[in-house]
Each structure stands twice: as structure tokens, then as C-alpha cells.
Amino acid sequence: MNESSASDLLSDDELLRYSRHILLPEVDLAGQQALRRARVLVIGLGGLGSPVALYLAAAGVGQLVLADHDQVDLSNLQRQVIHQQAHIGLNKAQSAKLQITQLNPHCQVATLDAYLDDDLLAQQVPQVDLVVDCCDNFTSRQAINRACLHAGKPLVSGAAIGFSGQIAVFNLGPAAPCYSCLYPDLPDTALTCSQSGVIAPLVGIIGSYQALEAVKILIGCGTGLTGKLQLFDGLNSQWQTIKLAKDPECPVCGLS
């Protein structure tokens, strides 16, 4: 995070907009200024990325980079709440930018409508403070994890399918596990929402939780999810926490 400067001063409009944040002692003016200085990369503007992008923008993150190579489809609108009927056929990152601009003009939005391969990730990840992974396949998640680990950037990872969701935070410190510690680099055989379905509010729950963890990291408050995987069973309304440890044999971050 950059040091506070005169450019961090919030306008009267911003002071009113973020007043409920500033009232919180864990946030206060300094925390809101930290959010304003922050630059966050959100990868995937689908079911998870929708609430992530909306809440980070509403919370006052100064710069968002939205990445998605897909277009809005009618079947997306059941759960991808950042998109509208009128946006069908539009690139999802561009569609999301339209909504965020209406929500908070103080948030600067850049869009990437290309698939983020290793080269693009290597360009983009070092330029941000934090990455939120909202994609839907293991291949992309592993690539994102490698890029974040190499650049030393925290990664907030979420997934949701059916009635089940999960969330974890990786790469916060040299002793912290990475995504590959949890899921080794295996062939991408997992089902997607388009193949097996997903209940609409589930992605809102997991995506909102991702946004909360991202805000906490950017502000530097509270206890985060580093070293923990949280699983949510939406059908039975149950949360489960699993402790994670750095794998010394991990092919990405292992010590040996």
C-alpha cells in the first residue's frame, strides 16, 4: 500500500458516500483512504465476479481491473446480477464496467476482454495489490495462483456449484499455503455450472464473502482466511472450516 498523501483526501461526496465505513473503528478514514489507493484485479465476471465487482466498487476501491473474455448470455442472468438483458452479446467485462460506472463514478475501471494466459497474467498481476479469482476451471486457477505467487500478491479464491461453495485466501506471507498446496496441478475435469447447474443465491454468498476478505486485506483489519478453507453447504445451511498448511512438496511453492 502506498503512503498517505494529499491526493488521498476524500471529497465531501466521498465522505458522505462512505460514511458508514468511516464510522467503523476498524476502517475509519485511514482504511477508506487505503481502499481508494487500492488496485484490484477481478478475474471472471460471472456469478462470483458479479457481487465481487459490485461490492468492491461500492466499498470505494479506487481502481478495478475486470477480466473476462466471454459474452453475456441469456442463461447467465439467473445468477450473474451485474449484467442486464440489454447487455446480452456484450463482453462481460465491458458489461460490468457499465454497471459499476453507474454505481460509483469514483471507481476507475479498466477492462480486459482476452483470456488471461501466463503471459498476460505476468503483465497484469504485478500491477495490482490483490487478485480475486472468480473463474470456473482449474487450469485458470492454477495459472492465476502461479502468477500471484511469483508477484507476491494475495489471492482470494472462490468457487460455487450446485448448492456448494468454498472460499480461501492464499499467498499472504512465505509460510502461507498456495492454491496448488490444496489442489495439485491435475487435469481440468471438474464440472462447470453450465454442465451441472448452480442455485442462484449461492454465488452471491460466496462472491460477497470474497469481497469482504478482499476489503479486510486491503484495509489490514480482522482475521482472514489464510491457512483455512471454508466450505458452505447451502442445501443444509452449514459451514465447515478446514485448516490448510503449506505443502513442502508443492510443485509451485514447496520448500524442497
SULJO-V480513 format. One record per residue. N is the residue number from 1. PHI is phi in radians with two decimals (none if undefined). Layout:
BEGIN
N_PHI ; N_PHI
END
This chain:
BEGIN
1_none ; 2_-1.32 ; 3_-1.21 ; 4_-1.14 ; 5_-2.54 ; 6_-1.07 ; 7_-1.22 ; 8_-1.39 ; 9_-1.04 ; 10_-1.46 ; 11_-1.25 ; 12_-1.03 ; 13_-1.09 ; 14_-1.20 ; 15_-1.06 ; 16_-1.28 ; 17_-1.00 ; 18_-1.78 ; 19_-1.05 ; 20_-1.24 ; 21_-1.26 ; 22_-1.09 ; 23_-1.16 ; 24_-1.37 ; 25_-1.10 ; 26_-1.26 ; 27_-1.84 ; 28_1.01 ; 29_-1.17 ; 30_-1.10 ; 31_-1.14 ; 32_-1.17 ; 33_-1.16 ; 34_-1.11 ; 35_-1.11 ; 36_-1.11 ; 37_-1.37 ; 38_-1.32 ; 39_-2.21 ; 40_-2.17 ; 41_-1.74 ; 42_-1.90 ; 43_-1.84 ; 44_1.77 ; 45_-1.96 ; 46_-1.72 ; 47_-1.10 ; 48_-1.36 ; 49_-1.12 ; 50_-1.06 ; 51_-1.18 ; 52_-1.02 ; 53_-1.12 ; 54_-1.11 ; 55_-1.28 ; 56_-1.16 ; 57_-1.14 ; 58_-1.10 ; 59_-1.27 ; 60_1.88 ; 61_-1.06 ; 62_-1.21 ; 63_-2.41 ; 64_-2.06 ; 65_-1.94 ; 66_-1.85 ; 67_-2.14 ; 68_-2.90 ; 69_-1.69 ; 70_-1.57 ; 71_-1.93 ; 72_-1.19 ; 73_-2.15 ; 74_-0.97 ; 75_-1.20 ; 76_-1.27 ; 77_-1.23 ; 78_-1.13 ; 79_-2.52 ; 80_-1.58 ; 81_-1.29 ; 82_-1.42 ; 83_-1.76 ; 84_-2.14 ; 85_-0.95 ; 86_-1.20 ; 87_-1.66 ; 88_-0.99 ; 89_1.63 ; 90_-1.49 ; 91_-0.99 ; 92_-1.12 ; 93_-1.13 ; 94_-1.17 ; 95_-1.06 ; 96_-1.11 ; 97_-1.06 ; 98_-1.03 ; 99_-1.22 ; 100_-1.16 ; 101_-1.05 ; 102_-1.26 ; 103_-1.30 ; 104_-2.59 ; 105_-1.18 ; 106_-1.39 ; 107_-1.59 ; 108_-1.49 ; 109_-2.14 ; 110_-1.94 ; 111_-2.16 ; 112_-2.24 ; 113_-1.79 ; 114_-2.00 ; 115_-1.16 ; 116_-1.48 ; 117_-1.42 ; 118_-1.01 ; 119_-1.16 ; 120_-1.18 ; 121_-1.10 ; 122_-1.11 ; 123_-1.38 ; 124_-1.50 ; 125_-1.07 ; 126_-1.09 ; 127_-1.54 ; 128_-2.06 ; 129_-1.59 ; 130_-2.83 ; 131_-2.11 ; 132_-1.98 ; 133_-1.59 ; 134_-2.12 ; 135_-1.48 ; 136_-2.25 ; 137_-2.62 ; 138_-1.17 ; 139_-1.04 ; 140_-1.15 ; 141_-1.08 ; 142_-1.15 ; 143_-1.13 ; 144_-1.09 ; 145_-1.04 ; 146_-1.08 ; 147_-1.15 ; 148_-1.15 ; 149_-1.12 ; 150_-1.13 ; 151_-1.56 ; 152_1.23 ; 153_-1.92 ; 154_-1.15 ; 155_-2.19 ; 156_-1.81 ; 157_-1.98 ; 158_-2.39 ; 159_-2.66 ; 160_-2.68 ; 161_-2.78 ; 162_1.07 ; 163_-1.96 ; 164_-2.07 ; 165_-2.45 ; 166_-2.62 ; 167_-2.63 ; 168_-2.71 ; 169_-2.10 ; 170_-2.16 ; 171_1.28 ; 172_-1.56 ; 173_1.85 ; 174_-1.12 ; 175_-1.59 ; 176_-1.43 ; 177_-1.25 ; 178_-1.89 ; 179_-1.05 ; 180_-1.24 ; 181_-1.12 ; 182_-1.44 ; 183_-2.17 ; 184_-1.00 ; 185_-1.27 ; 186_-1.82 ; 187_-1.00 ; 188_-1.42 ; 189_-1.98 ; 190_-1.20 ; 191_-1.27 ; 192_-1.84 ; 193_-1.06 ; 194_-1.20 ; 195_-1.66 ; 196_-2.17 ; 197_1.56 ; 198_-2.71 ; 199_-1.32 ; 200_-0.99 ; 201_-1.18 ; 202_-1.03 ; 203_-1.15 ; 204_-1.16 ; 205_-1.14 ; 206_-1.21 ; 207_-1.11 ; 208_-1.12 ; 209_-1.14 ; 210_-1.04 ; 211_-1.09 ; 212_-1.07 ; 213_-1.11 ; 214_-1.09 ; 215_-1.09 ; 216_-1.06 ; 217_-1.15 ; 218_-1.14 ; 219_-1.43 ; 220_1.48 ; 221_-2.25 ; 222_1.28 ; 223_-1.85 ; 224_-1.66 ; 225_-1.78 ; 226_-1.05 ; 227_1.41 ; 228_-2.41 ; 229_-2.02 ; 230_-1.85 ; 231_-1.92 ; 232_-2.11 ; 233_-1.79 ; 234_-1.23 ; 235_-1.21 ; 236_-1.97 ; 237_0.95 ; 238_-2.29 ; 239_-1.87 ; 240_-2.33 ; 241_-1.95 ; 242_-2.03 ; 243_-1.32 ; 244_-2.04 ; 245_-2.26 ; 246_-1.11 ; 247_-1.58 ; 248_-1.11 ; 249_-1.71 ; 250_-1.03 ; 251_-1.21 ; 252_-1.77 ; 253_-2.15 ; 254_-1.02 ; 255_-1.45 ; 256_-1.89
END
